[in-house]
Amino acid sequence: MKAVHVFTLCAAATLLGSSLAHGQDTPAQPMLNDSYFDRARTAEQQQVSLITVDQTTFKAAYEKAGRPKLVMLVGEPFSDMVSDWHMQRRVSVNAQATGTEGTFVPESQSVQVGVEQRSYDSPRRSGMLTGAQWDEYQRGYQSTLMQYGVRLVNRAVAMRLLDSEIRAESKRNPQDDNQRLEMDMLRKHTNLLLEVMPYRENKLNFEPIGYQITMTSLEDATLLADDRVAIPQGLMEYRAGAGGYNLQRPRQVAGVTAQPGGYEVIEEELELWAEQGELAAQATIQMLYDRYL
């Protein structure tokens, strides 16, 4: 009888151990690939950059090149007018004088008179952006260049200073011709001219406006770069509106204010144009490093 009880206990223990083993979950195996939504979320969270050179490397190359100053034309092309003054027409005057013989010698004379007119327009930026948008864009563009140590010339101030300098030294009035004054200013302050002009972009997942960046050497008028920079589309999210949900740029919550009908959330829109200016400046810095420094 004792042998039978021992056998029974051993069998029960074996069955209990087997049931416990089967009751444990199998460890989860790692996925072969990340899911589509994980990859999309990661891509959205990554900050877009159009520059590969780091600040330290760029600043070292910029210092080695003598820290050249730059003049920017943001939203407006460099004019090919040599002077504000131009001649529209010439007037020919034919005169003939006669007199009494012996007291006056008859003769004729032909005179040409040139009539010059001045045509000067204040700088006009492209109409693809409003004046406020261009100001925001230029702020983002300039701040990014200055972060990398680029020396920027204030074009308006430089022209006024040169005008004052010429009048003080030569007593002449140079502001009669702003085109020539601007060219004298460029030759004095910089060897490199940057032009940033917008264009329509139709690529998928890119902003509808891109920017064409032209870089010209003022030493020999050589064109160093003429590239179109497409701006990747910024982060979008579905937001509720009057007509339902649609894709919009995200906004930052600035605060909450009490209203008669409840509370109103105060949101700040992202500075879209300053962000585009920053990205265009990144592309400009890369061009400077690759083709000029």
C-alpha atoms as a printed R data frame, in Angstrom:
    type eleno elety resid chain resno       x       y       z
1   ATOM     1    CA   MET     A     1   0.000   0.000   0.000
2   ATOM     2    CA   LYS     A     2   2.836   2.452   0.760
3   ATOM     3    CA   ALA     A     3   4.286   1.923  -2.702
4   ATOM     4    CA   VAL     A     4   0.954   2.775  -4.332
5   ATOM     5    CA   HIS     A     5   0.629   6.050  -2.355
6   ATOM     6    CA   VAL     A     6   4.159   7.111  -3.284
7   ATOM     7    CA   PHE     A     7   3.457   6.532  -6.949
8   ATOM     8    CA   THR     A     8   0.215   8.507  -6.742
9   ATOM     9    CA   LEU     A     9   1.952  11.508  -5.117
10  ATOM    10    CA   CYS     A    10   4.704  11.519  -7.724
11  ATOM    11    CA   ALA     A    11   2.185  11.447 -10.582
12  ATOM    12    CA   ALA     A    12   0.221  14.340  -9.054
13  ATOM    13    CA   ALA     A    13   3.372  16.418  -8.669
14  ATOM    14    CA   THR     A    14   4.293  15.718 -12.293
15  ATOM    15    CA   LEU     A    15   0.857  16.785 -13.539
16  ATOM    16    CA   LEU     A    16   0.937  19.967 -11.410
17  ATOM    17    CA   GLY     A    17   4.353  20.949 -12.752
18  ATOM    18    CA   SER     A    18   3.223  20.326 -16.317
19  ATOM    19    CA   SER     A    19   0.118  22.481 -15.869
20  ATOM    20    CA   LEU     A    20   2.178  25.362 -14.414
21  ATOM    21    CA   ALA     A    21   4.600  25.174 -17.316
22  ATOM    22    CA   HIS     A    22   1.776  25.333 -19.842
23  ATOM    23    CA   GLY     A    23   0.180  28.253 -17.978
24  ATOM    24    CA   GLN     A    24   3.171  30.621 -18.513
25  ATOM    25    CA   ASP     A    25   3.043  33.052 -21.506
26  ATOM    26    CA   THR     A    26   5.609  32.706 -24.241
27  ATOM    27    CA   PRO     A    27   7.960  35.747 -24.327
28  ATOM    28    CA   ALA     A    28   6.979  38.229 -27.079
29  ATOM    29    CA   GLN     A    29   9.258  38.233 -30.090
30  ATOM    30    CA   PRO     A    30  10.550  41.582 -31.420
31  ATOM    31    CA   MET     A    31   8.885  42.922 -34.589
32  ATOM    32    CA   LEU     A    32  10.917  42.600 -37.742
33  ATOM    33    CA   ASN     A    33  10.088  46.198 -38.813
34  ATOM    34    CA   ASP     A    34   8.639  49.236 -37.119
35  ATOM    35    CA   SER     A    35   5.008  49.864 -37.905
36  ATOM    36    CA   TYR     A    36   4.052  52.460 -40.469
37  ATOM    37    CA   PHE     A    37   2.533  54.741 -37.838
38  ATOM    38    CA   ASP     A    38   5.658  54.582 -35.678
39  ATOM    39    CA   ARG     A    39   7.815  55.579 -38.640
40  ATOM    40    CA   ALA     A    40   5.437  58.379 -39.614
41  ATOM    41    CA   ARG     A    41   5.331  59.722 -36.053
42  ATOM    42    CA   THR     A    42   9.116  59.645 -35.813
43  ATOM    43    CA   ALA     A    43   9.478  61.442 -39.149
44  ATOM    44    CA   GLU     A    44   7.061  64.178 -38.033
45  ATOM    45    CA   GLN     A    45   8.940  64.748 -34.798
46  ATOM    46    CA   GLN     A    46  12.305  65.084 -36.512
47  ATOM    47    CA   GLN     A    47  13.311  68.664 -37.244
48  ATOM    48    CA   VAL     A    48  13.812  69.424 -40.922
49  ATOM    49    CA   SER     A    49  17.299  70.652 -41.814
50  ATOM    50    CA   LEU     A    50  18.816  71.715 -45.135
51  ATOM    51    CA   ILE     A    51  22.388  71.987 -43.859
52  ATOM    52    CA   THR     A    52  25.020  69.330 -43.272
53  ATOM    53    CA   VAL     A    53  28.020  71.386 -42.126
54  ATOM    54    CA   ASP     A    54  28.126  72.056 -38.372
55  ATOM    55    CA   GLN     A    55  28.628  75.504 -36.874
56  ATOM    56    CA   THR     A    56  32.174  74.864 -35.679
57  ATOM    57    CA   THR     A    57  33.394  73.703 -39.098
58  ATOM    58    CA   PHE     A    58  31.648  76.549 -40.915
59  ATOM    59    CA   LYS     A    59  32.933  79.239 -38.553
60  ATOM    60    CA   ALA     A    60  36.494  77.930 -38.914
61  ATOM    61    CA   ALA     A    61  36.256  78.060 -42.736
62  ATOM    62    CA   TYR     A    62  34.594  81.486 -42.607
63  ATOM    63    CA   GLU     A    63  37.341  82.818 -40.334
64  ATOM    64    CA   LYS     A    64  40.008  81.416 -42.646
65  ATOM    65    CA   ALA     A    65  38.423  83.231 -45.607
66  ATOM    66    CA   GLY     A    66  38.718  86.558 -43.776
67  ATOM    67    CA   ARG     A    67  35.103  86.763 -42.536
68  ATOM    68    CA   PRO     A    68  33.747  88.385 -45.734
69  ATOM    69    CA   LYS     A    69  30.710  90.642 -45.438
70  ATOM    70    CA   LEU     A    70  27.520  89.875 -47.359
71  ATOM    71    CA   VAL     A    71  24.790  92.057 -48.818
72  ATOM    72    CA   MET     A    72  21.353  90.428 -49.183
73  ATOM    73    CA   LEU     A    73  18.474  91.283 -51.488
74  ATOM    74    CA   VAL     A    74  15.506  89.391 -50.042
75  ATOM    75    CA   GLY     A    75  12.499  89.295 -52.333
76  ATOM    76    CA   GLU     A    76  13.874  91.765 -54.890
77  ATOM    77    CA   PRO     A    77  16.300  91.239 -57.782
78  ATOM    78    CA   PHE     A    78  19.447  93.257 -58.304
79  ATOM    79    CA   SER     A    79  18.638  96.007 -60.801
80  ATOM    80    CA   ASP     A    80  20.581  96.245 -64.062
81  ATOM    81    CA   MET     A    81  20.026 100.022 -64.273
82  ATOM    82    CA   VAL     A    82  23.352 101.861 -64.307
83  ATOM    83    CA   SER     A    83  21.890 105.256 -63.456
84  ATOM    84    CA   ASP     A    84  18.652 106.814 -62.311
85  ATOM    85    CA   TRP     A    85  18.887 109.195 -65.229
86  ATOM    86    CA   HIS     A    86  18.188 108.202 -68.809
87  ATOM    87    CA   MET     A    87  17.566 110.002 -72.067
88  ATOM    88    CA   GLN     A    88  14.196 109.453 -73.667
89  ATOM    89    CA   ARG     A    89  14.474 111.745 -76.687
90  ATOM    90    CA   ARG     A    90  16.659 114.255 -78.464
91  ATOM    91    CA   VAL     A    91  15.365 117.557 -79.810
92  ATOM    92    CA   SER     A    92  16.975 119.008 -82.945
93  ATOM    93    CA   VAL     A    93  16.707 122.770 -83.319
94  ATOM    94    CA   ASN     A    94  17.605 124.298 -86.711
95  ATOM    95    CA   ALA     A    95  18.043 128.052 -86.646
96  ATOM    96    CA   GLN     A    96  18.907 130.422 -89.518
97  ATOM    97    CA   ALA     A    97  19.802 134.048 -89.114
98  ATOM    98    CA   THR     A    98  19.804 136.618 -91.973
99  ATOM    99    CA   GLY     A    99  20.602 140.329 -92.094
100 ATOM   100    CA   THR     A   100  21.341 143.276 -94.319
101 ATOM   101    CA   GLU     A   101  24.261 142.749 -96.645
102 ATOM   102    CA   GLY     A   102  27.365 144.446 -95.396
103 ATOM   103    CA   THR     A   103  26.174 144.645 -91.779
104 ATOM   104    CA   PHE     A   104  25.346 140.980 -91.026
105 ATOM   105    CA   VAL     A   105  26.853 137.770 -92.297
106 ATOM   106    CA   PRO     A   106  24.095 135.246 -93.080
107 ATOM   107    CA   GLU     A   107  24.679 131.864 -91.536
108 ATOM   108    CA   SER     A   108  22.734 128.881 -90.313
109 ATOM   109    CA   GLN     A   109  23.242 126.780 -87.210
110 ATOM   110    CA   SER     A   110  21.936 123.356 -86.155
111 ATOM   111    CA   VAL     A   111  21.630 122.563 -82.431
112 ATOM   112    CA   GLN     A   112  20.742 119.228 -80.778
113 ATOM   113    CA   VAL     A   113  19.304 119.302 -77.295
114 ATOM   114    CA   GLY     A   114  19.132 116.094 -75.214
115 ATOM   115    CA   VAL     A   115  16.318 115.833 -72.674
116 ATOM   116    CA   GLU     A   116  17.042 113.563 -69.714
117 ATOM   117    CA   GLN     A   117  14.539 112.296 -67.215
118 ATOM   118    CA   ARG     A   118  15.007 110.596 -63.906
119 ATOM   119    CA   SER     A   119  13.189 107.345 -63.161
120 ATOM   120    CA   TYR     A   120  13.740 105.983 -59.682
121 ATOM   121    CA   ASP     A   121  11.407 103.616 -57.902
122 ATOM   122    CA   SER     A   122  11.734 102.497 -54.329
123 ATOM   123    CA   PRO     A   123  12.779  98.814 -54.045
124 ATOM   124    CA   ARG     A   124   9.826  96.545 -54.701
125 ATOM   125    CA   ARG     A   125   9.650  93.038 -53.374
126 ATOM   126    CA   SER     A   126   7.919  90.166 -55.113
127 ATOM   127    CA   GLY     A   127   4.152  90.220 -54.747
128 ATOM   128    CA   MET     A   128   4.023  86.510 -53.913
129 ATOM   129    CA   LEU     A   129   4.406  87.506 -50.252
130 ATOM   130    CA   THR     A   130   3.007  90.518 -48.460
131 ATOM   131    CA   GLY     A   131   5.264  93.138 -46.915
132 ATOM   132    CA   ALA     A   132   4.672  91.737 -43.419
133 ATOM   133    CA   GLN     A   133   5.442  88.199 -44.607
134 ATOM   134    CA   TRP     A   134   8.686  89.365 -46.226
135 ATOM   135    CA   ASP     A   135   9.709  91.117 -42.997
136 ATOM   136    CA   GLU     A   136   9.054  87.931 -41.016
137 ATOM   137    CA   TYR     A   137  10.902  85.858 -43.625
138 ATOM   138    CA   GLN     A   138  13.927  88.167 -43.592
139 ATOM   139    CA   ARG     A   139  14.031  88.066 -39.791
140 ATOM   140    CA   GLY     A   140  14.302  84.281 -39.829
141 ATOM   141    CA   TYR     A   141  16.808  84.372 -42.699
142 ATOM   142    CA   GLN     A   142  19.101  86.926 -41.077
143 ATOM   143    CA   SER     A   143  19.011  85.410 -37.584
144 ATOM   144    CA   THR     A   144  20.107  82.005 -38.904
145 ATOM   145    CA   LEU     A   145  23.016  83.481 -40.856
146 ATOM   146    CA   MET     A   146  24.130  85.457 -37.817
147 ATOM   147    CA   GLN     A   147  24.020  82.333 -35.646
148 ATOM   148    CA   TYR     A   148  26.737  80.933 -37.907
149 ATOM   149    CA   GLY     A   149  28.799  84.098 -37.551
150 ATOM   150    CA   VAL     A   150  28.102  85.565 -41.009
151 ATOM   151    CA   ARG     A   151  28.671  89.324 -41.216
152 ATOM   152    CA   LEU     A   152  25.685  91.027 -42.866
153 ATOM   153    CA   VAL     A   153  25.701  94.568 -44.250
154 ATOM   154    CA   ASN     A   154  22.671  96.746 -43.575
155 ATOM   155    CA   ARG     A   155  22.149  97.985 -47.106
156 ATOM   156    CA   ALA     A   156  20.109 101.109 -46.280
157 ATOM   157    CA   VAL     A   157  22.442 102.281 -43.519
158 ATOM   158    CA   ALA     A   158  25.553 101.642 -45.643
159 ATOM   159    CA   MET     A   159  24.175 103.801 -48.474
160 ATOM   160    CA   ARG     A   160  23.313 106.667 -46.133
161 ATOM   161    CA   LEU     A   161  26.748 106.542 -44.520
162 ATOM   162    CA   LEU     A   162  28.493 106.599 -47.901
163 ATOM   163    CA   ASP     A   163  26.355 109.537 -48.999
164 ATOM   164    CA   SER     A   164  27.346 111.460 -45.877
165 ATOM   165    CA   GLU     A   165  31.008 110.551 -46.350
166 ATOM   166    CA   ILE     A   166  31.090 111.765 -49.980
167 ATOM   167    CA   ARG     A   167  29.372 115.053 -49.147
168 ATOM   168    CA   ALA     A   168  31.770 115.682 -46.254
169 ATOM   169    CA   GLU     A   169  34.883 115.049 -48.317
170 ATOM   170    CA   SER     A   170  34.062 116.421 -51.770
171 ATOM   171    CA   LYS     A   171  31.206 118.870 -51.117
172 ATOM   172    CA   ARG     A   172  29.217 117.302 -53.956
173 ATOM   173    CA   ASN     A   173  25.695 115.933 -53.805
174 ATOM   174    CA   PRO     A   174  25.813 112.184 -54.610
175 ATOM   175    CA   GLN     A   175  22.186 111.352 -53.823
176 ATOM   176    CA   ASP     A   176  21.199 112.638 -57.266
177 ATOM   177    CA   ASP     A   177  21.925 109.102 -58.525
178 ATOM   178    CA   ASN     A   178  21.011 106.287 -56.141
179 ATOM   179    CA   GLN     A   179  21.903 103.504 -58.556
180 ATOM   180    CA   ARG     A   180  25.528 104.598 -58.781
181 ATOM   181    CA   LEU     A   181  25.646 105.312 -55.061
182 ATOM   182    CA   GLU     A   182  24.454 101.765 -54.359
183 ATOM   183    CA   MET     A   183  27.141 100.306 -56.627
184 ATOM   184    CA   ASP     A   184  29.824 102.360 -54.871
185 ATOM   185    CA   MET     A   185  28.508 101.057 -51.559
186 ATOM   186    CA   LEU     A   186  28.673  97.435 -52.724
187 ATOM   187    CA   ARG     A   187  32.256  97.819 -53.960
188 ATOM   188    CA   LYS     A   188  33.244  99.334 -50.625
189 ATOM   189    CA   HIS     A   189  31.564  96.898 -48.225
190 ATOM   190    CA   THR     A   190  31.297  93.465 -49.800
191 ATOM   191    CA   ASN     A   191  32.595  90.984 -52.339
192 ATOM   192    CA   LEU     A   192  29.494  88.815 -52.376
193 ATOM   193    CA   LEU     A   193  25.883  89.561 -53.302
194 ATOM   194    CA   LEU     A   194  22.972  87.266 -52.351
195 ATOM   195    CA   GLU     A   195  19.572  87.407 -54.036
196 ATOM   196    CA   VAL     A   196  16.597  85.435 -52.685
197 ATOM   197    CA   MET     A   197  13.539  85.272 -54.951
198 ATOM   198    CA   PRO     A   198  10.367  83.160 -54.550
199 ATOM   199    CA   TYR     A   199   8.922  80.783 -57.132
200 ATOM   200    CA   ARG     A   200   5.938  78.428 -57.365
201 ATOM   201    CA   GLU     A   201   6.693  74.876 -56.239
202 ATOM   202    CA   ASN     A   202   4.513  71.883 -57.215
203 ATOM   203    CA   LYS     A   203   6.354  68.989 -55.562
204 ATOM   204    CA   LEU     A   204   4.455  66.642 -53.256
205 ATOM   205    CA   ASN     A   205   5.044  67.197 -49.525
206 ATOM   206    CA   PHE     A   206   6.715  70.559 -50.159
207 ATOM   207    CA   GLU     A   207   5.519  74.079 -49.462
208 ATOM   208    CA   PRO     A   208   3.813  75.799 -52.439
209 ATOM   209    CA   ILE     A   209   6.506  78.507 -52.494
210 ATOM   210    CA   GLY     A   210  10.207  77.771 -52.918
211 ATOM   211    CA   TYR     A   211  13.136  80.161 -53.096
212 ATOM   212    CA   GLN     A   212  15.748  80.693 -55.770
213 ATOM   213    CA   ILE     A   213  19.084  81.725 -54.253
214 ATOM   214    CA   THR     A   214  21.630  83.468 -56.470
215 ATOM   215    CA   MET     A   215  25.174  84.137 -55.282
216 ATOM   216    CA   THR     A   216  27.374  86.516 -57.299
217 ATOM   217    CA   SER     A   217  30.975  87.576 -56.759
218 ATOM   218    CA   LEU     A   218  31.455  91.345 -56.991
219 ATOM   219    CA   GLU     A   219  35.162  90.918 -57.668
220 ATOM   220    CA   ASP     A   220  34.689  89.660 -61.225
221 ATOM   221    CA   ALA     A   221  30.861  89.369 -61.594
222 ATOM   222    CA   THR     A   222  31.117  85.570 -61.539
223 ATOM   223    CA   LEU     A   223  27.935  83.640 -60.801
224 ATOM   224    CA   LEU     A   224  28.815  81.265 -57.963
225 ATOM   225    CA   ALA     A   225  25.396  79.689 -57.351
226 ATOM   226    CA   ASP     A   226  21.918  79.790 -58.828
227 ATOM   227    CA   ASP     A   227  19.872  77.091 -57.118
228 ATOM   228    CA   ARG     A   228  16.219  76.545 -56.335
229 ATOM   229    CA   VAL     A   229  15.517  75.500 -52.763
230 ATOM   230    CA   ALA     A   230  12.274  73.601 -52.160
231 ATOM   231    CA   ILE     A   231  11.009  73.925 -48.579
232 ATOM   232    CA   PRO     A   232   9.723  70.652 -47.031
233 ATOM   233    CA   GLN     A   233   6.143  70.875 -45.853
234 ATOM   234    CA   GLY     A   234   5.816  71.599 -42.149
235 ATOM   235    CA   LEU     A   235   3.979  69.471 -39.610
236 ATOM   236    CA   MET     A   236   0.215  69.393 -40.179
237 ATOM   237    CA   GLU     A   237  -2.596  68.219 -37.925
238 ATOM   238    CA   TYR     A   238  -6.379  67.908 -38.184
239 ATOM   239    CA   ARG     A   239  -8.151  70.772 -36.437
240 ATOM   240    CA   ALA     A   240 -11.839  71.544 -36.046
241 ATOM   241    CA   GLY     A   241 -13.202  74.462 -37.989
242 ATOM   242    CA   ALA     A   242 -16.522  75.944 -39.076
243 ATOM   243    CA   GLY     A   243 -16.796  73.491 -41.966
244 ATOM   244    CA   GLY     A   244 -15.467  70.445 -40.116
245 ATOM   245    CA   TYR     A   245 -11.973  69.072 -39.673
246 ATOM   246    CA   ASN     A   246  -9.133  70.005 -42.004
247 ATOM   247    CA   LEU     A   247  -5.353  69.932 -42.030
248 ATOM   248    CA   GLN     A   248  -3.733  72.976 -40.456
249 ATOM   249    CA   ARG     A   249  -0.410  73.964 -38.964
250 ATOM   250    CA   PRO     A   250  -0.296  73.265 -35.213
251 ATOM   251    CA   ARG     A   251  -0.622  76.141 -32.786
252 ATOM   252    CA   GLN     A   252   0.829  76.724 -29.369
253 ATOM   253    CA   VAL     A   253  -1.442  77.360 -26.394
254 ATOM   254    CA   ALA     A   254  -0.555  80.742 -24.914
255 ATOM   255    CA   GLY     A   255  -3.237  80.926 -22.229
256 ATOM   256    CA   VAL     A   256  -6.920  80.776 -21.351
257 ATOM   257    CA   THR     A   257  -9.258  83.723 -20.885
258 ATOM   258    CA   ALA     A   258 -12.753  83.824 -19.382
259 ATOM   259    CA   GLN     A   259 -15.572  84.866 -21.704
260 ATOM   260    CA   PRO     A   260 -19.319  85.413 -21.026
261 ATOM   261    CA   GLY     A   261 -20.104  82.088 -22.696
262 ATOM   262    CA   GLY     A   262 -17.252  80.127 -21.152
263 ATOM   263    CA   TYR     A   263 -13.499  79.945 -21.548
264 ATOM   264    CA   GLU     A   264 -11.540  80.736 -24.676
265 ATOM   265    CA   VAL     A   265  -8.182  79.144 -25.412
266 ATOM   266    CA   ILE     A   266  -5.627  81.648 -26.726
267 ATOM   267    CA   GLU     A   267  -3.382  80.059 -29.348
268 ATOM   268    CA   GLU     A   268  -0.319  81.388 -31.110
269 ATOM   269    CA   GLU     A   269   0.252  80.496 -34.733
270 ATOM   270    CA   LEU     A   270   3.693  79.323 -35.727
271 ATOM   271    CA   GLU     A   271   5.756  81.870 -37.647
272 ATOM   272    CA   LEU     A   272   5.555  80.065 -40.945
273 ATOM   273    CA   TRP     A   273   7.508  82.632 -42.971
274 ATOM   274    CA   ALA     A   274  10.272  83.009 -40.389
275 ATOM   275    CA   GLU     A   275  10.582  79.215 -40.418
276 ATOM   276    CA   GLN     A   276  10.910  79.222 -44.208
277 ATOM   277    CA   GLY     A   277  13.510  81.977 -43.965
278 ATOM   278    CA   GLU     A   278  15.514  79.855 -41.516
279 ATOM   279    CA   LEU     A   279  15.460  76.869 -43.878
280 ATOM   280    CA   ALA     A   280  16.464  79.010 -46.865
281 ATOM   281    CA   ALA     A   281  19.307  80.447 -44.778
282 ATOM   282    CA   GLN     A   282  20.489  76.916 -43.980
283 ATOM   283    CA   ALA     A   283  20.663  76.178 -47.707
284 ATOM   284    CA   THR     A   284  22.540  79.475 -48.198
285 ATOM   285    CA   ILE     A   285  25.097  78.590 -45.531
286 ATOM   286    CA   GLN     A   286  25.698  75.222 -47.190
287 ATOM   287    CA   MET     A   287  26.193  76.980 -50.551
288 ATOM   288    CA   LEU     A   288  28.673  79.401 -48.985
289 ATOM   289    CA   TYR     A   289  30.636  76.548 -47.497
290 ATOM   290    CA   ASP     A   290  30.630  74.410 -50.665
291 ATOM   291    CA   ARG     A   291  31.254  77.084 -53.297
292 ATOM   292    CA   TYR     A   292  32.863  80.128 -51.726
293 ATOM   293    CA   LEU     A   293  34.791  79.353 -48.544
